[in-house]
Amino acid sequence: MRKNAQTMVSACADAMFPPAGPIPVSGTQAGLVAYVETYLRGLSRIRRILVRLLFLFIQLSPWLFGPRRSCFTRLLPAERIRVLKDMAVSKLYLRRISFLSMRAIMTMGYFACPLVASHIMRIRRETVTP
Protein backbone atom coordinates (compact mmCIF):
# COMPACT_ATOMS: atom_id res chain seq x y z
CA MET A 1 0.00 0.00 0.00
CA ARG A 2 1.16 3.51 -0.68
CA LYS A 3 1.92 5.88 2.18
CA ASN A 4 -1.24 7.97 1.62
CA ALA A 5 -3.41 4.83 1.72
CA GLN A 6 -1.66 3.69 4.91
CA THR A 7 -2.32 7.09 6.48
CA MET A 8 -6.00 6.92 5.50
CA VAL A 9 -6.39 3.37 6.86
CA SER A 10 -4.69 4.41 10.10
CA ALA A 11 -6.95 7.46 10.47
CA CYS A 12 -10.05 5.39 9.76
CA ALA A 13 -8.90 2.62 12.13
CA ASP A 14 -8.44 5.03 15.04
CA ALA A 15 -11.75 6.76 14.32
CA MET A 16 -13.57 3.42 14.43
CA PHE A 17 -11.53 1.97 17.29
CA PRO A 18 -10.16 4.83 19.41
CA PRO A 19 -7.53 4.17 22.09
CA ALA A 20 -9.97 5.23 24.83
CA GLY A 21 -12.78 2.99 23.58
CA PRO A 22 -14.47 0.10 25.39
CA ILE A 23 -11.48 -2.08 24.46
CA PRO A 24 -8.32 -0.10 25.28
CA VAL A 25 -6.57 -1.07 22.03
CA SER A 26 -6.69 1.44 19.17
CA GLY A 27 -7.10 0.44 15.56
CA THR A 28 -3.46 1.19 14.79
CA GLN A 29 -2.29 -0.67 17.91
CA ALA A 30 -4.30 -3.66 16.67
CA GLY A 31 -2.23 -3.62 13.49
CA LEU A 32 -5.00 -2.69 11.08
CA VAL A 33 -2.65 -1.11 8.54
CA ALA A 34 -0.67 -4.35 8.23
CA TYR A 35 -3.88 -6.37 8.21
CA VAL A 36 -5.34 -4.31 5.36
CA GLU A 37 -2.09 -4.66 3.38
CA THR A 38 -2.26 -8.43 3.75
CA TYR A 39 -5.98 -8.41 2.94
CA LEU A 40 -5.35 -6.45 -0.26
CA ARG A 41 -2.63 -8.86 -1.39
CA GLY A 42 -5.17 -11.68 -1.19
CA LEU A 43 -7.68 -9.96 -3.46
CA SER A 44 -7.92 -10.21 -7.22
CA ARG A 45 -6.62 -7.23 -9.20
CA ILE A 46 -10.11 -5.80 -9.86
CA ARG A 47 -11.14 -6.10 -6.21
CA ARG A 48 -7.90 -4.44 -5.09
CA ILE A 49 -8.75 -1.54 -7.39
CA LEU A 50 -12.26 -1.33 -5.93
CA VAL A 51 -10.95 -1.28 -2.35
CA ARG A 52 -8.43 1.42 -3.27
CA LEU A 53 -11.30 3.43 -4.80
CA LEU A 54 -13.17 2.95 -1.52
CA PHE A 55 -10.19 4.44 0.34
CA LEU A 56 -10.07 7.35 -2.11
CA PHE A 57 -13.80 8.00 -1.74
CA ILE A 58 -13.54 8.11 2.06
CA GLN A 59 -10.42 10.28 1.88
CA LEU A 60 -12.13 12.85 -0.35
CA SER A 61 -15.71 12.66 0.97
CA PRO A 62 -15.30 15.51 3.51
CA TRP A 63 -14.66 17.83 0.53
CA LEU A 64 -18.17 17.10 -0.71
CA PHE A 65 -20.15 16.37 2.44
CA GLY A 66 -18.33 18.16 5.27
CA PRO A 67 -17.82 18.85 8.11
CA ARG A 68 -15.24 21.04 6.36
CA ARG A 69 -13.43 21.03 3.03
CA SER A 70 -10.45 18.90 3.86
CA CYS A 71 -9.16 15.38 3.31
CA PHE A 72 -10.29 12.77 5.82
CA THR A 73 -6.74 12.37 7.14
CA ARG A 74 -6.43 16.10 7.85
CA LEU A 75 -9.56 16.25 9.97
CA LEU A 76 -9.46 16.23 13.75
CA PRO A 77 -10.29 12.86 15.35
CA ALA A 78 -13.76 14.06 16.39
CA GLU A 79 -14.44 15.28 12.84
CA ARG A 80 -13.37 11.90 11.43
CA ILE A 81 -15.83 10.16 13.72
CA ARG A 82 -18.53 12.58 12.59
CA VAL A 83 -17.77 11.87 8.91
CA LEU A 84 -18.09 8.12 9.51
CA LYS A 85 -21.32 8.53 11.49
CA ASP A 86 -22.76 10.74 8.76
CA MET A 87 -21.80 8.15 6.16
CA ALA A 88 -23.52 5.41 8.16
CA VAL A 89 -26.88 7.20 8.10
CA SER A 90 -26.58 9.03 4.78
CA LYS A 91 -29.50 9.12 2.36
CA LEU A 92 -27.01 8.36 -0.40
CA TYR A 93 -26.57 4.63 -0.89
CA LEU A 94 -22.96 5.05 -2.06
CA ARG A 95 -21.98 6.68 1.21
CA ARG A 96 -23.76 4.07 3.34
CA ILE A 97 -22.30 1.10 1.46
CA SER A 98 -18.84 2.71 1.55
CA PHE A 99 -19.09 3.01 5.31
CA LEU A 100 -20.31 -0.59 5.66
CA SER A 101 -17.51 -1.88 3.43
CA MET A 102 -14.82 -0.04 5.35
CA ARG A 103 -16.32 -1.07 8.67
CA ALA A 104 -16.32 -4.72 7.59
CA ILE A 105 -12.64 -4.61 6.62
CA MET A 106 -11.66 -2.80 9.80
CA THR A 107 -13.72 -5.06 12.05
CA MET A 108 -12.24 -8.24 10.57
CA GLY A 109 -8.75 -6.90 11.21
CA TYR A 110 -9.53 -5.60 14.68
CA PHE A 111 -10.96 -8.88 15.93
CA ALA A 112 -8.10 -10.81 14.32
CA CYS A 113 -5.68 -9.07 16.70
CA PRO A 114 -4.67 -11.38 19.60
CA LEU A 115 -4.53 -8.46 22.05
CA VAL A 116 -8.12 -7.48 21.23
CA ALA A 117 -9.24 -11.11 21.51
CA SER A 118 -7.62 -11.42 24.94
CA HIS A 119 -9.45 -8.29 26.15
CA ILE A 120 -12.74 -9.68 24.87
CA MET A 121 -12.16 -13.02 26.56
CA ARG A 122 -11.19 -11.29 29.83
CA ILE A 123 -14.35 -9.16 29.71
CA ARG A 124 -16.40 -12.26 28.91
CA ARG A 125 -14.92 -14.18 31.87
CA GLU A 126 -15.70 -11.24 34.16
CA THR A 127 -19.33 -11.05 33.03
CA VAL A 128 -20.12 -14.77 32.92
CA THR A 129 -20.65 -16.31 36.33
CA PRO A 130 -20.31 -20.08 36.85
C-alpha positions as CSV (number, residue, x, y, z in Angstrom):
1,M,0.0,0.0,0.0
2,R,1.2,3.5,-0.7
3,K,1.9,5.9,2.2
4,N,-1.2,8.0,1.6
5,A,-3.4,4.8,1.7
6,Q,-1.7,3.7,4.9
7,T,-2.3,7.1,6.5
8,M,-6.0,6.9,5.5
9,V,-6.4,3.4,6.9
10,S,-4.7,4.4,10.1
11,A,-7.0,7.5,10.5
12,C,-10.0,5.4,9.8
13,A,-8.9,2.6,12.1
14,D,-8.4,5.0,15.0
15,A,-11.8,6.8,14.3
16,M,-13.6,3.4,14.4
17,F,-11.5,2.0,17.3
18,P,-10.2,4.8,19.4
19,P,-7.5,4.2,22.1
20,A,-10.0,5.2,24.8
21,G,-12.8,3.0,23.6
22,P,-14.5,0.1,25.4
23,I,-11.5,-2.1,24.5
24,P,-8.3,-0.1,25.3
25,V,-6.6,-1.1,22.0
26,S,-6.7,1.4,19.2
27,G,-7.1,0.4,15.6
28,T,-3.5,1.2,14.8
29,Q,-2.3,-0.7,17.9
30,A,-4.3,-3.7,16.7
31,G,-2.2,-3.6,13.5
32,L,-5.0,-2.7,11.1
33,V,-2.7,-1.1,8.5
34,A,-0.7,-4.3,8.2
35,Y,-3.9,-6.4,8.2
36,V,-5.3,-4.3,5.4
37,E,-2.1,-4.7,3.4
38,T,-2.3,-8.4,3.8
39,Y,-6.0,-8.4,2.9
40,L,-5.4,-6.4,-0.3
41,R,-2.6,-8.9,-1.4
42,G,-5.2,-11.7,-1.2
43,L,-7.7,-10.0,-3.5
44,S,-7.9,-10.2,-7.2
45,R,-6.6,-7.2,-9.2
46,I,-10.1,-5.8,-9.9
47,R,-11.1,-6.1,-6.2
48,R,-7.9,-4.4,-5.1
49,I,-8.7,-1.5,-7.4
50,L,-12.3,-1.3,-5.9
51,V,-10.9,-1.3,-2.3
52,R,-8.4,1.4,-3.3
53,L,-11.3,3.4,-4.8
54,L,-13.2,3.0,-1.5
55,F,-10.2,4.4,0.3
56,L,-10.1,7.3,-2.1
57,F,-13.8,8.0,-1.7
58,I,-13.5,8.1,2.1
59,Q,-10.4,10.3,1.9
60,L,-12.1,12.8,-0.3
61,S,-15.7,12.7,1.0
62,P,-15.3,15.5,3.5
63,W,-14.7,17.8,0.5
64,L,-18.2,17.1,-0.7
65,F,-20.1,16.4,2.4
66,G,-18.3,18.2,5.3
67,P,-17.8,18.9,8.1
68,R,-15.2,21.0,6.4
69,R,-13.4,21.0,3.0
70,S,-10.4,18.9,3.9
71,C,-9.2,15.4,3.3
72,F,-10.3,12.8,5.8
73,T,-6.7,12.4,7.1
74,R,-6.4,16.1,7.9
75,L,-9.6,16.3,10.0
76,L,-9.5,16.2,13.8
77,P,-10.3,12.9,15.3
78,A,-13.8,14.1,16.4
79,E,-14.4,15.3,12.8
80,R,-13.4,11.9,11.4
81,I,-15.8,10.2,13.7
82,R,-18.5,12.6,12.6
83,V,-17.8,11.9,8.9
84,L,-18.1,8.1,9.5
85,K,-21.3,8.5,11.5
86,D,-22.8,10.7,8.8
87,M,-21.8,8.1,6.2
88,A,-23.5,5.4,8.2
89,V,-26.9,7.2,8.1
90,S,-26.6,9.0,4.8
91,K,-29.5,9.1,2.4
92,L,-27.0,8.4,-0.4
93,Y,-26.6,4.6,-0.9
94,L,-23.0,5.0,-2.1
95,R,-22.0,6.7,1.2
96,R,-23.8,4.1,3.3
97,I,-22.3,1.1,1.5
98,S,-18.8,2.7,1.6
99,F,-19.1,3.0,5.3
100,L,-20.3,-0.6,5.7
101,S,-17.5,-1.9,3.4
102,M,-14.8,0.0,5.3
103,R,-16.3,-1.1,8.7
104,A,-16.3,-4.7,7.6
105,I,-12.6,-4.6,6.6
106,M,-11.7,-2.8,9.8
107,T,-13.7,-5.1,12.1
108,M,-12.2,-8.2,10.6
109,G,-8.8,-6.9,11.2
110,Y,-9.5,-5.6,14.7
111,F,-11.0,-8.9,15.9
112,A,-8.1,-10.8,14.3
113,C,-5.7,-9.1,16.7
114,P,-4.7,-11.4,19.6
115,L,-4.5,-8.5,22.0
116,V,-8.1,-7.5,21.2
117,A,-9.2,-11.1,21.5
118,S,-7.6,-11.4,24.9
119,H,-9.5,-8.3,26.1
120,I,-12.7,-9.7,24.9
121,M,-12.2,-13.0,26.6
122,R,-11.2,-11.3,29.8
123,I,-14.3,-9.2,29.7
124,R,-16.4,-12.3,28.9
125,R,-14.9,-14.2,31.9
126,E,-15.7,-11.2,34.2
127,T,-19.3,-11.0,33.0
128,V,-20.1,-14.8,32.9
129,T,-20.7,-16.3,36.3
130,P,-20.3,-20.1,36.9
